[in-house]
Amino acid sequence: MTRTARTLTVILLVLALAATVAGCSPASEPGGTAASAAPAAIRIGTLPTEDSLPLWVAEKEGLFDKAGLKVTMTSFPSATERDAALTAGVIDGFMGDLIAAAALRAGGIPVKVTTIMLGATPKEGRFGIAVKPGSKVTALDQLAGKPIGTSSGTIQEYVMDQLMLQANIAPEQVKKEEVKKVPVRLEMLMAGKLDAAALPEPFLSLAEKQGARIVAADTGDVNLTQTVLVFDQKYLDKPEGAAAVSKLLVVWDDAVALINKDPNAYRALLVDKARLPAPLASTYEVNTYPTAQLPKKEQVQDVLDWMKGADLLSKDVTYAELMWSPPAK
């Protein structure tokens, strides 16, 4: 199937989903202020990753209902389908990363980041570079000039570039082998078809459990992989949309408090929703999560500068354009 055919297929699937979701998500009427408006229904797109656990906990524990929110969550198999759903108006917001948000904004889809979901501290949402089982490589500088499996134009490539930079490896010595799908990349690494691979969690832990060695990770002074909750600005500009997201961020904090008090209480939910691999189901460390907060300006600017250098932005995007704060009451 050609790329054009695949794109058309995605669009048709998204439009079909739009009809279904629209049927269960009543439209809200504009007017009023964020403080006085009744909150609109919220449609959120997620991926099967650990980043959305507080949203799943809020759903499970009835926190949305208690806050008077109607929240519909749809899990997408890939970021491509997720972004197409936002563009088609099927969802109002999504779990994603700064690269996805900035690319949409530069491409004419006005979106705003409302909070970090995971990655406020270096311990959250680990990302790293692993070498195949039996490799004699023990440090990142030994990979200079050697191909590393990654996916171009993604947060994974960004973090890999930053880790190599921290190891004082010159850009011309950073060699990349394109393997877009993370499960395939892991499989190739474990089979010895890749000498090294850049991997997010939980694939990084799975690689280590199966005999790979982690030679670098973003668990130092600064976390490089913030995932964020992104909303269409058109939704946020409506008083009822702003009211809904303001309440959603309060619910987020309530769900985070439940998880951080006893992370293992939600292990089964995480295994189910994030589709954790069976070997990790009972051992994978459940993250603690950050309360609602925006990414730091310098962290966002680093990502934007990298995207510009990699020719991934069709026009400049600023921190102020990309961030959202609840309207003053």
N, C-alpha and C positions, 0 to 999 in steps of 0.2 A: 504494500500500500504506500502510495506517495505521501510526502509531507502534507501536500494540499488536501488529499483525501482524508488523511488522519485529522487535520484541522476541521474539515467540514463535519466529520463524524462527531468530534467533540462538541462542536457547536449545536448539532442536532440533538445530541444527548442532553446537553445543558438546557436547551429550549424545552425539551420534553419534561425535564425536571422542574423547570420554572413553572409550567402549568400545574404540576402536582403541588409544589410548595405554595404557589399563590393561592391555591384552593383552601389551604389550611392557615394562611397568614393574612388576616384582614388588613386592608390598607388603613392608615390613620389619616385624619384630616389635619392640615396645617393650621397654625395659628397659636397665639398665646406665647408664653415664655417657658424656658426650660424648667423653671421652678414651679410653674403652675400647670404645665401641660401634662396630660395623662401619658405615661410612657408607651411608645409604640412597640409592636411586636418586633422581636429581634431574630434574624436568621443568620446563623454563624456557620461558616465552613471550617472543618477541621481536617487534619491528616491523622493517620493512625500512629501517632507518636506521643511520647510522655508529656509533652509541653501542655496539652489541654487537660491534664488531670483535674485541676481545680474546677473547670467547667463541668466535667463529668461528675465530680463529687457534688457540686451544686445541684445538678439535676437529680442525682440519686437521693440526696438528703432533703429535697424539696425546698431548697433555698430560693430558687427562682419564684416559686409560688408564694412563699412567705413575703417576698419583696414586691409582689404584684406584677411580676414580669412574665411575659409569654415568650419563651426562648425555644427556638427550633434549631437543632444542630444536625448538620449533614456531613458525614465523613466522605472525603474524596480520596481516590486511590493515588492521585499525584497532584503536584502543584499546578500543572498545566490545566487540568480539569477545574481545580479550585479557582484559578485566576479567570478562566473562561466563565465560570458561574458568576463571579462578581461583575464582570463586564456585561453579562447578559441580564443582570438584575435579579438573579436567582437568590443570592445571599446579600446581606448588608455588610458583613464583615467576615474576617477569617483569621485563623492562626497562620502566621508566616514569619518571614524574617525581614531584616532591613533592606536587603537587596531586592526582594520581591516588591516591597512597598515603594522603594525609590524608583524602580523600573516602571511600575504602573504609573506613578506620579509623572515621571518624565514623558511617558507615552500618552499622556492626556487623560488618564483615569485618575481624578483627584481623590486621593486616599489620605488618611491620617492615622498615625500610630497613637493608640490610646494607653497602652501600658506594656511593660515587659511581661512576658509570660514565664520565661525561664532564662537565666543567664545574668542575673543582677550581680552575682558573685562568681569567682572562679570555680567554685565547687559545683555550680549548677550547669547541667547540660554539657558534659565533657565532650570534647572533640579531639581527635588525635591522629597520629600517623603510626601505623603498625607495619612490621616487616614479617615476611612469611616464616612459618615454623622451620627451625633449623638454620635460619640466617645467622651469619656471624656479625651482622651490623648491630651495634649497641648504642649508637649515638646518631643524632640527626645529621651532623656534618659528614658522616660517612655516606650519606645519600646524595651528596652534591654530584650533579652530572648524571645521576641514575634516574630512570623513569619511575614516577609514582602515580598510581592509579587515582584519578579524581574525576570531577565533573566540571567542565568549564562554565564560567559565567554564573557560578552559584556561591552560596555562603561557604560551601566546602572548599572551593578553590581559594576563596578569600582567606579563610583560616589557615589553609596550607601555606599560602604565600607569606602570611604574617609569622607563622612558626619558623619558616625557613629564614625570614629576615631576622628574627630574634636569634637564630643560630649563626648569624653573620655569613650566610650563604648568598653569594652574589646572584642577582636575578637571572643572569645568563647561565648559571649553573643549576637552575631549577628546571628539571625536565618532567613533563607531564604526559601521562597516558590516559586518553579519554575512555572512561568506562562510566556511563551516565547512571546506571541503576546500581544503587548501593548493595543490594543482595548479590547481584552478579559480581560486583567488585570484591566483596568478601569471599565469594566462592572461588574466584580466580586467585585471590591471595592464598587461601588455604590449600589450593591445588598446586601452588608453586608457579602459576602462570603470571603472577605479578610478584616482583621482589618486594614491593611496598605499596601501601594504599592509605589514602586519607579516608577516615571513617568517623561518622557520628555515633553517639550512643543510640540504641543498645548494641549496635554491631561491633563497636570497639571492645566492649566487654566480652562479647561472644567470641571474637577473634582471639582475645587473650586466653579465654577459657579453653579454647581448642588448640592452643600451642603457639600462637603468634606472640611477638614481643612488641610492646608499645615503646616507641623511642622518643615521642614528643606528644604533649597534650596542652590544651589551653587552660591549665589549672594553676598558672603562675600568678602574677600580680593583677592581671586583667583578663576577664572573660571575653573571648572574641566572638561568641556565638549567641547573641541575644535573639530569642524568638519573641515575637510581638503580636499583640492583638490589633488588627488593622480594620478600619471602617471606611466605607465610602463617605466622602465629605458631604455629598448631597444628603445622605441620611443624617449625618451629624448636624447639618445646618437647619434641619427641622426641629422646632422646640421639643416635640415629642420624641424625636430620635436622640437628641442630646439628653433629655430626661431619662430615657431608657438606658443609655450607656453610662450615665452618671450612677444610676442605681446598680447597673451590672458590675461596676468597679467596686462598689461596696460589697456586693455578693461575692465577688472574687476574693476580697480580703477575708470574708467569713469562711469561705471554703479553704483558703490557704491556712487559716488558723486550725481548722480541723485536721488537715493533712500534716502540718508541722507538729501538732501535738502527738500524733501517732501515725507516722507514715505507713507502717505495715498494715494498718487497718484497711487500707485501700489498695493493697497489693493485688487482690483478685480482680478488682475493677480495672487497674492498670494493665494487668496481663490480658484481660479481655479486650479492652478498648484500643490499647496500643499494640496488640498482637505480639507481645513479647515472645521470642523464641522459647520453645519448651525447656532447653537446657538452662535458661536464666529465670524461669518462672518462680522458683523458690529462693533464689539467691541474689537476684538483681537488686541493688540498693535503690529504694524509692527516694526520689529527690525531696528535699524541702524546697518550698516555693517562695518567691518574693511577693510582698504586698504590692498593690498597684502603684506603679511609678514609671516615669518616662526614662528612656535611655539617656545617658550623659551625652552632652553635646560633642565632646571630643571623640567618643566612641562612634557616634553616628558620622561625624566628619571623616574619620578614618575610612569608613566603609564607602562614603560618597567619593572620596579622593581615589580610592582603589578602583571603583566602578568607572570613574572618568578616565583614569589611566588605561583601563582595559577596554575603553570605547563601548561601555555598556549603558551609557546615558545619552539619550537623544537630545537632552537639554539639561542645563544645570538645575539641581534641586538643593534647596537649603534646609537646614535643621528646622527653622521656624515654619516653613511650608509643610513639613512632614509630621510635626508633632501637634497633638490636640490636648487641650485642657478643658475640663468642665466649665461651662459659663458661670460667672459669679451669680450667686443667688440674690 
